[in-house]
């Protein structure tokens, strides 16, 4: 994809003030975007995240790449914080819940079972993504439901691969969308983002051990960048 270069918001600019939750509306529904890289659908009491990639650090270490430990605990804690804040009754993962078969180590199994025990009433639904196909479905003891895409949650379609359906509104993962913001001194920073279009929304990757794919938004798409614990609605593409 081409790199999207967007002007960094400055005081007095036309970007929204920073906040950690941004109310938006699409698909005829009120939605909340969260700086913790999640989308909340209040009426459906559902929290959507994409590309969690649990076990990625373990998979890297199994391949001889010495990445730091703790990513799984951090990501599960972020999920817990989102569930507590939103009161969501369902967690829907838009693909790539697990990273690789080599990452399915005993420590991951123990960590997720403990997390699941802490949220016994939560329904967890996973839309199978390309990494999930190779990693394999989670064991029955994890108490999660795995479904194929597109998974209908009217008016939404829960997808992993991006699509723009003729009917309904698609919530998609897979791309790990990001933008590059440039300042007046030509300094730049790459940030994860949401990309909101007329027929679909692209969610940022939830897992912290994930890269970014720079996106070039079209004129009918809105971009909401995530800078730490704040969201910024960026000026429209010209």
Sine and cosine of phi, psi and omega as CSV:
sin_phi,cos_phi,sin_psi,cos_psi,sin_omega,cos_omega
0.00,0.00,0.50,-0.87,0.09,-1.00
-0.94,0.35,0.51,-0.86,0.05,-1.00
-0.97,0.25,0.74,-0.67,0.07,-1.00
-1.00,-0.06,0.87,-0.50,0.05,-1.00
-0.96,-0.28,0.93,-0.37,-0.05,-1.00
-0.86,-0.50,0.60,-0.80,-0.05,-1.00
-0.93,0.36,0.74,-0.68,0.03,-1.00
-0.91,0.41,0.74,-0.67,0.01,-1.00
-0.89,0.46,0.68,-0.73,0.07,-1.00
-0.84,-0.54,0.36,-0.93,0.04,-1.00
-0.79,0.61,0.73,-0.69,-0.03,-1.00
1.00,0.06,-0.03,1.00,0.03,-1.00
-0.98,0.21,-0.08,-1.00,-0.07,-1.00
-0.99,-0.15,0.15,0.99,0.07,-1.00
-0.99,0.14,0.49,-0.87,0.03,-1.00
-0.90,0.44,0.46,-0.89,0.12,-0.99
-0.88,0.47,0.52,-0.85,-0.04,-1.00
-0.91,0.40,0.58,-0.81,0.07,-1.00
-0.38,-0.93,0.27,-0.96,-0.01,-1.00
-1.00,-0.09,-0.23,0.97,0.11,-0.99
-0.72,-0.69,0.74,-0.67,-0.02,-1.00
-0.84,-0.54,0.91,-0.42,0.07,-1.00
-0.96,0.28,0.73,-0.68,0.08,-1.00
-0.67,-0.74,0.06,-1.00,0.03,-1.00
-0.61,-0.79,0.80,-0.60,0.16,-0.99
-0.41,-0.91,0.34,-0.94,-0.09,-1.00
0.89,0.46,0.36,0.93,-0.03,-1.00
0.96,0.28,0.25,0.97,-0.07,-1.00
-0.80,-0.59,0.55,-0.83,0.15,-0.99
-0.98,0.21,0.75,-0.66,-0.10,-0.99
-0.73,-0.68,0.47,-0.89,0.12,-0.99
-0.87,-0.49,0.78,-0.62,0.16,-0.99
-1.00,-0.08,0.71,-0.70,-0.03,-1.00
-0.90,-0.43,0.66,-0.75,0.00,-1.00
-0.90,0.43,-0.29,0.96,0.09,-1.00
-0.98,0.21,0.29,0.96,0.12,-0.99
0.95,0.31,0.75,0.66,0.00,-1.00
-0.60,-0.80,0.34,-0.94,0.06,-1.00
-0.84,-0.54,0.77,-0.63,-0.02,-1.00
-0.92,-0.38,0.76,-0.65,0.08,-1.00
-0.96,-0.30,0.99,-0.11,-0.12,-0.99
-0.86,0.51,-0.71,0.71,-0.05,-1.00
-0.89,0.46,-0.61,0.79,0.03,-1.00
-1.00,0.08,-0.05,1.00,-0.02,-1.00
0.77,0.63,0.66,0.75,-0.10,-0.99
-0.81,-0.58,0.70,-0.72,0.08,-1.00
-0.95,-0.30,0.79,-0.62,0.02,-1.00
-0.94,-0.35,0.73,-0.68,0.17,-0.99
-0.70,-0.71,0.33,-0.94,-0.02,-1.00
-0.75,-0.66,0.54,-0.84,0.20,-0.98
0.82,0.58,0.89,0.45,0.03,-1.00
-0.96,0.26,-0.63,0.77,0.06,-1.00
0.83,0.56,0.74,0.68,0.08,-1.00
-0.86,0.51,0.65,-0.76,0.02,-1.00
1.00,0.10,0.11,0.99,-0.03,-1.00
-0.91,0.42,-0.66,0.75,0.02,-1.00
-0.88,0.48,-0.68,0.73,0.02,-1.00
-0.90,0.44,-0.62,0.78,0.03,-1.00
-0.90,0.43,-0.65,0.76,0.05,-1.00
-0.89,0.46,-0.72,0.70,-0.02,-1.00
-0.90,0.43,-0.58,0.81,0.05,-1.00
-0.90,0.43,-0.46,0.89,0.04,-1.00
-1.00,-0.03,0.13,0.99,0.07,-1.00
1.00,0.00,0.16,0.99,0.02,-1.00
-0.99,-0.12,0.90,-0.44,-0.15,-0.99
-0.99,0.13,0.95,0.31,0.05,-1.00
-1.00,0.10,0.45,-0.89,-0.02,-1.00
-0.90,0.44,0.43,-0.90,0.09,-1.00
-1.00,0.04,0.26,-0.97,0.10,-0.99
0.95,-0.31,-0.10,0.99,-0.04,-1.00
-0.89,0.45,-0.65,0.76,-0.02,-1.00
-0.89,0.45,-0.73,0.69,0.00,-1.00
-0.88,0.48,-0.65,0.76,0.01,-1.00
-0.91,0.42,-0.71,0.70,-0.03,-1.00
-0.92,0.39,-0.63,0.77,0.04,-1.00
-0.92,0.39,-0.59,0.81,0.06,-1.00
-0.91,0.41,-0.61,0.79,0.06,-1.00
-0.90,0.43,-0.63,0.77,0.07,-1.00
-0.88,0.47,-0.69,0.73,0.02,-1.00
-0.87,0.49,-0.67,0.75,0.01,-1.00
-0.90,0.44,-0.64,0.77,0.01,-1.00
-0.92,0.38,-0.66,0.75,0.00,-1.00
-0.90,0.43,-0.67,0.74,0.02,-1.00
-0.90,0.43,-0.64,0.77,-0.06,-1.00
-0.96,0.29,-0.64,0.77,-0.09,-1.00
-1.00,0.01,-0.39,0.92,-0.11,-0.99
0.95,0.32,0.37,0.93,-0.03,-1.00
-0.87,0.49,0.61,-0.79,0.05,-1.00
-0.98,-0.19,-0.26,0.96,0.01,-1.00
-0.74,-0.68,0.69,-0.72,0.15,-0.99
-0.94,-0.34,0.86,-0.52,0.03,-1.00
-0.91,-0.42,0.87,-0.49,0.00,-1.00
-0.99,-0.16,0.85,-0.53,-0.07,-1.00
-1.00,0.07,0.82,0.57,0.11,-0.99
1.00,0.01,0.36,-0.93,-0.01,-1.00
0.81,0.59,0.77,0.63,0.11,-0.99
-0.92,0.39,-0.73,0.69,0.07,-1.00
-0.97,-0.25,0.49,-0.87,-0.06,-1.00
-1.00,0.01,-0.77,0.64,-0.09,-1.00
-0.33,-0.94,0.39,-0.92,0.02,-1.00
-0.87,0.50,-0.57,0.82,-0.02,-1.00
-0.94,0.35,-0.27,0.96,0.03,-1.00
-1.00,0.01,-0.06,1.00,-0.03,-1.00
-1.00,0.08,0.94,0.34,-0.06,-1.00
-1.00,-0.07,0.31,-0.95,0.00,-1.00
-0.82,0.58,-0.57,0.82,-0.01,-1.00
-0.91,0.42,-0.62,0.79,0.05,-1.00
-0.92,0.40,-0.70,0.72,0.02,-1.00
-0.85,0.52,-0.71,0.70,-0.01,-1.00
-0.91,0.40,-0.65,0.76,-0.03,-1.00
-0.91,0.42,-0.69,0.72,-0.04,-1.00
-0.95,0.32,-0.62,0.79,0.04,-1.00
-0.88,0.48,-0.64,0.77,0.03,-1.00
-0.91,0.42,-0.67,0.75,0.03,-1.00
-0.90,0.44,-0.66,0.75,-0.01,-1.00
-0.91,0.41,-0.62,0.78,0.03,-1.00
-0.89,0.45,-0.47,0.88,0.01,-1.00
-0.98,0.20,-0.22,0.98,-0.02,-1.00
-0.73,-0.68,0.87,0.50,-0.13,-0.99
-0.92,0.40,-0.47,0.88,-0.05,-1.00
-1.00,0.05,-0.14,0.99,-0.04,-1.00
-0.97,0.23,0.76,-0.65,0.15,-0.99
-1.00,0.08,0.79,-0.62,0.00,-1.00
-0.89,-0.45,0.86,-0.52,-0.04,-1.00
-0.83,-0.55,0.77,-0.63,-0.04,-1.00
-0.89,-0.45,0.85,-0.53,0.15,-0.99
-0.99,0.14,0.86,-0.51,-0.12,-0.99
-0.91,0.41,0.82,-0.58,0.04,-1.00
-0.95,-0.30,-0.02,-1.00,-0.07,-1.00
-0.90,0.43,-0.60,0.80,0.05,-1.00
-0.94,0.33,-0.57,0.82,0.02,-1.00
-0.90,0.43,-0.56,0.83,0.02,-1.00
-0.86,0.51,-0.67,0.74,-0.04,-1.00
-0.99,0.13,-0.53,0.85,-0.02,-1.00
-0.97,0.23,-0.45,0.89,-0.06,-1.00
1.00,-0.02,0.45,-0.89,0.00,-1.00
-0.92,0.39,0.51,-0.86,0.05,-1.00
-0.87,0.50,0.41,-0.91,0.00,-1.00
-0.93,0.37,0.39,-0.92,-0.01,-1.00
-0.82,0.58,-0.54,0.84,-0.03,-1.00
-0.91,0.42,-0.22,0.97,0.04,-1.00
-0.99,0.17,-0.24,0.97,0.08,-1.00
0.83,0.56,0.81,0.59,0.07,-1.00
-0.81,-0.59,0.46,-0.89,0.06,-1.00
-0.98,-0.21,0.74,-0.68,0.02,-1.00
-0.93,-0.38,0.78,-0.62,-0.05,-1.00
-0.79,-0.62,0.35,-0.94,0.05,-1.00
-1.00,0.04,0.38,-0.93,0.07,-1.00
-1.00,-0.07,0.44,-0.90,-0.15,0.99
-0.97,0.23,0.65,-0.76,0.00,-1.00
-0.97,-0.26,0.86,-0.50,-0.11,-0.99
-0.98,0.18,0.82,-0.57,0.17,-0.99
-0.72,-0.69,0.95,0.31,-0.20,-0.98
-0.74,0.68,0.71,-0.70,0.14,0.99
-1.00,0.05,0.20,0.98,-0.10,-1.00
-0.99,-0.16,0.43,-0.90,0.20,-0.98
-0.90,-0.43,0.88,-0.48,0.02,-1.00
-1.00,0.07,0.89,-0.46,-0.12,-0.99
-0.76,-0.65,0.35,-0.93,0.21,-0.98
-0.99,-0.13,-0.87,0.49,0.02,-1.00
-0.96,0.29,0.69,-0.73,-0.02,-1.00
-0.88,0.47,0.65,-0.76,0.08,-1.00
-0.46,-0.89,0.35,-0.94,0.06,-1.00
-0.83,-0.56,1.00,-0.02,-0.12,-0.99
-0.94,0.34,0.37,-0.93,0.05,-1.00
-0.95,0.31,-0.52,0.85,0.06,-1.00
-0.75,-0.67,0.48,-0.88,-0.08,-1.00
0.98,0.18,0.01,-1.00,-0.03,-1.00
-0.76,-0.65,0.81,-0.59,-0.09,-1.00
-1.00,-0.01,0.72,-0.69,0.16,-0.99
-0.96,-0.29,0.87,-0.50,-0.23,-0.97
-0.78,-0.63,0.42,-0.91,0.08,-1.00
-0.87,-0.49,-0.66,-0.75,0.17,-0.99
0.98,0.22,-0.68,0.73,-0.17,-0.99
-0.99,0.16,-0.38,0.92,-0.13,-0.99
0.82,0.57,0.83,0.55,-0.16,-0.99
-0.90,0.44,0.59,-0.80,0.04,-1.00
-0.56,-0.83,0.30,-0.95,0.07,-1.00
-0.75,-0.66,0.43,-0.90,0.12,-0.99
-0.96,-0.29,0.85,-0.52,0.03,-1.00
-0.98,-0.20,0.70,-0.71,-0.02,-1.00
-0.89,-0.45,0.61,-0.79,0.04,-1.00
-0.99,-0.15,0.02,-1.00,-0.07,-1.00
-0.93,0.36,-0.40,0.92,0.04,-1.00
-1.00,-0.06,0.29,0.96,0.00,-1.00
0.93,0.38,0.22,0.98,0.16,-0.99
-0.95,0.32,0.43,-0.90,-0.04,-1.00
-0.57,-0.82,0.37,-0.93,0.04,-1.00
-0.56,-0.83,0.59,-0.81,0.06,-1.00
-0.98,-0.20,0.76,-0.65,-0.07,-1.00
-0.74,-0.68,0.56,-0.83,0.15,-0.99
-0.93,0.37,0.36,-0.93,-0.06,-1.00
-0.41,-0.91,0.30,-0.96,0.26,-0.96
-0.99,-0.10,0.60,-0.80,0.11,-0.99
-0.84,-0.54,0.89,-0.45,-0.12,-0.99
-0.93,-0.38,0.90,-0.43,0.00,-1.00
-0.90,-0.43,-0.02,-1.00,-0.04,-1.00
-0.94,0.35,-0.40,0.92,-0.04,-1.00
-0.83,-0.56,-0.10,0.99,-0.03,-1.00
-0.38,-0.92,0.36,-0.93,0.15,-0.99
-0.83,-0.56,0.71,-0.71,0.11,-0.99
-0.98,-0.18,0.82,-0.57,-0.01,-1.00
-1.00,-0.08,0.55,-0.83,0.09,-1.00
-0.93,0.36,0.39,-0.92,0.09,-1.00
-0.91,0.42,0.73,-0.68,0.00,-1.00
-0.98,0.19,-0.65,0.76,-0.04,-1.00
-0.89,0.45,0.67,-0.74,-0.03,-1.00
-0.97,0.23,-0.38,0.92,0.02,-1.00
-1.00,-0.03,0.79,0.61,-0.02,-1.00
-0.75,-0.66,0.48,-0.88,0.04,-1.00
-1.00,0.03,-0.13,-0.99,0.01,-1.00
-0.82,-0.57,0.61,-0.79,0.15,-0.99
-0.94,-0.34,0.92,-0.40,-0.03,-1.00
-0.90,0.43,0.75,-0.66,-0.05,-1.00
-0.94,-0.35,0.51,-0.86,0.08,-1.00
-0.92,-0.38,1.00,-0.08,-0.08,-1.00
-0.91,0.41,0.56,-0.83,0.09,-1.00
-0.99,0.15,0.12,-0.99,-0.08,-1.00
-0.92,0.39,-0.35,0.94,-0.01,-1.00
-0.99,-0.16,0.24,0.97,0.03,-1.00
-0.92,-0.40,0.63,-0.78,0.09,-1.00
-0.97,-0.25,0.59,-0.80,-0.01,-1.00
-0.89,-0.46,0.77,-0.64,0.08,-1.00
-0.87,-0.49,0.93,-0.36,-0.06,-1.00
-1.00,0.04,0.47,-0.88,0.01,-1.00
-0.91,-0.40,0.90,-0.43,0.04,-1.00
-0.89,-0.45,0.99,-0.16,-0.07,-1.00
0.90,0.43,-0.89,-0.46,0.00,-1.00
-0.96,-0.28,0.47,0.88,-0.01,-1.00
-0.75,-0.66,0.51,-0.86,0.05,-1.00
-0.94,-0.33,0.60,-0.80,0.07,-1.00
-0.75,-0.66,0.83,-0.56,0.14,-0.99
-0.99,0.15,0.87,-0.49,-0.09,-1.00
-1.00,0.07,0.40,-0.92,0.06,-1.00
-0.86,0.52,0.49,-0.87,0.00,-1.00
-0.87,0.48,0.49,-0.87,0.08,-1.00
-0.92,0.39,0.60,-0.80,-0.01,-1.00
-0.98,-0.20,0.00,0.00,0.00,0.00
